[in-house]
């Protein structure tokens, strides 16, 4: 059974700080998603990646397939980045036909 | 190009009533997924549909829950005889192929 572990569970930081959120999984995957969920809001897909690194604005996502680990970085963090960040991995089988298994999320608060 | 549209955003039902949640996928997307997010828990896959077909419903409770995605109109998740434990946020996502997912804002069901 694939397990997706995120750390930290909760993170509070000051505006401007560099943020790192980690995701580890236990089985081979075909892709990994990073999602953002604001309180009471919907879910936004930030990245889908299967290797290497992707960058979008102040967000950077990396993945190391051999180590079964991914990180989401936020540079120059801002209070509007406060949200829950969810890691989801796509496996070739299991987790439903879409093969997605989700982490429980990292609650990020950026204080002004 | 409107995103994934879900309605209602909030729904209150008494125990024993029926809940119907609707999801209109993004234009051109024929793959629809339903996920449930229980309070303080992560997202869990429920069902995966393509037009007029249920592809995988392995995450759906065997009783009281059903889903459809007709040729015309939105996908519908139907919960009959709701119980308090059904209170959750229900998210719909769509994709063009088994690739990047686009999520809706969610429907929050409260069972009194």
Interface residues (C-beta under 8 A of the other chain):
Chain A: X33 X35 X41 X42 X43 X44 X45 X48 X86 X88 X95 X96 X97 X98 X100 X102 X103 X104 X105
Chain B: X33 X41 X42 X43 X44 X45 X46 X47 X48 X55 X56 X58 X59 X91 X93 X98 X99 X100 X101 X102 X103 X104 X105 X106
